[in-house]
Amino acid sequence: MTKADPFVTPEEETAVAAVSAIDDELGVFDDWMERYGYIIELGRKLPPFPDDWANDAHRVPGCQSRVWMEAEARDGKLFFAGASDAAIVSGLVALLLRVYSGRTPGEILATDPIFLKELGLLEALSTNRGNGIAAMARAIRERAAAEQPVG
């Protein structure tokens, strides 16, 4: 039996297309309680995160809940895996990885996480959750910056 790939493969062609699709999907719901349910469901669909990665070496600092991430470079693109011990935060991880995983470091760095504010996510979340998702986006972008060719 082969292990499932823990890294998220992008559904959309570009990060911008992913943000647009998420905006459309969230727009279907009338209120934030329904949107939260949808976000939690996205988290449940994340690929299984290996148990041996749920450690301090993979932990994202700045998150109230425990969040773990791992990245792998493949063919010039960065793929991310992630998980959290909180259902809503797993959903937020899924949203970020849908936008950023499977993209080149340049595309990741060109996709400002301001989309989180534009989608209304930051206002709808508690301050601690908002700080946490910002910390996750920062960790993704720092990894992308580290992968950028020097030149």
N, C-alpha and C positions, 0 to 999 in steps of 0.2 A: 504494500500500500504506500503510495507516494503522499508526502505531506502537501497540503494545499499551500499555494503561494500566499504568504501573508501580506504581500504588497498590493496596493490598490492600482488597478489598471483604469485609465481614464475612459469615461463613457463618451465625452465630447471631444471634438477635434482640438480645441484650444481652451486655455484657462478662461478667456473672455466668454466663450460659448458656454462653459460650465457655469459661470456666474449668472449668465442670462437664463439658463435653464432652471437654476435654483430659484431665481427671482420669479419666473413663471410658475414654478411648482408651489412656492410659498403663497403666491397671489391667489391660488385656488381657494385657500382657506379664509374664512370670515374673521377669525380672531386668533390671538396668540396661543390660546389653549390648544386649538386644533393644530397650529403650526408646531407647537412643542411636541405633540403626539407624532407628527410626521417626522420631525427631527430625531426623536427617540427611535422611530422605526428605521431610519437611515443607519443609526448606530448599530442596530441589531443585524444589519446586513453587511457590516464590515467583515473582511476576511478574518479568520481566526488568528489571533495574535499569539505567537509562541509563549508558553508559560515561562520559559527560561529568559525571556526578554523583559518580563515584568519585574525589573529590578532598578536600583538607583542609577545604574549606568545609562539606562534608557529613559529615565524619568525627566519630564519637562518641568523645569523650575518655574515657579510663579503661578502654578495652578492650585486652587483650593482642593479640588479632587485629585486623585492620583491619575496622571496621564503619562503614558509611555509611547515613545516613537522610535522608529528605526528607519534609516534610509539606505538605499542601495543604488549605485550608479550602474546603468545598463545602456549601452549604445548611445552615450551622450545625453541621456535623460536620467532624472532622479525619480525613483519610485519610493513611496513612503508607506509604512505600515504604522498603525496606531491603535491604541485602546485606552479605555478609562474604566475606573471602578464605579462611575456614576452614569446612569442611562442617558441623561440629557447631554452630558459632556461627550459620551461616545458618539452621539449624533453630531455634535459640533466638530469632533475629530473627523467624522465621515464627510461633513460638508467641506472642511478645509482640504482633505485629501482628494476629494473629487475635483477641486479646483487645481491643486498643486501637484499631485502625484502623476508621474509619467510625462512630465514636462522637462524641457531643457532648463539648466540653471538660469539662462538669460530670460526665458519666458517667466519663470518663477519670480525673478527679481523685478521684471517689468509689470507684474500683476500686484499692484498695491493692495494690501488688505483693507483699504478704505471701503471695499465692497461690503464688508461686514456691517459697517455703519449705514451704507446706502441701502442695504437690504432690511434695515431696521433691527438687525439682530442685537447690536450692542445696547440699544435703548430698551429692548425687551428683556434683556438678561439682567440678573443682579450684577452689582459692581464687581463682585469677586469672580463671577463667571465671565464677565466682559474682560476683566484683566487676564483671566486664564486663556481665553481664546486668542487674545492679543499675544500672550506668551507663546502659544502654540504656533501662531503665524510667524512670530519672530524667530523661533527655533527652525522652522522650515526655511525661511529666507536666509538665516545664518549658514545653514548647511549648503544652500544653493550658492551663496557667495564664496564659500570655501571650495566649491567645485569649479568655479569660474576659471577658465584658463587665464594665466597671468600673461599680460601682453601689453 
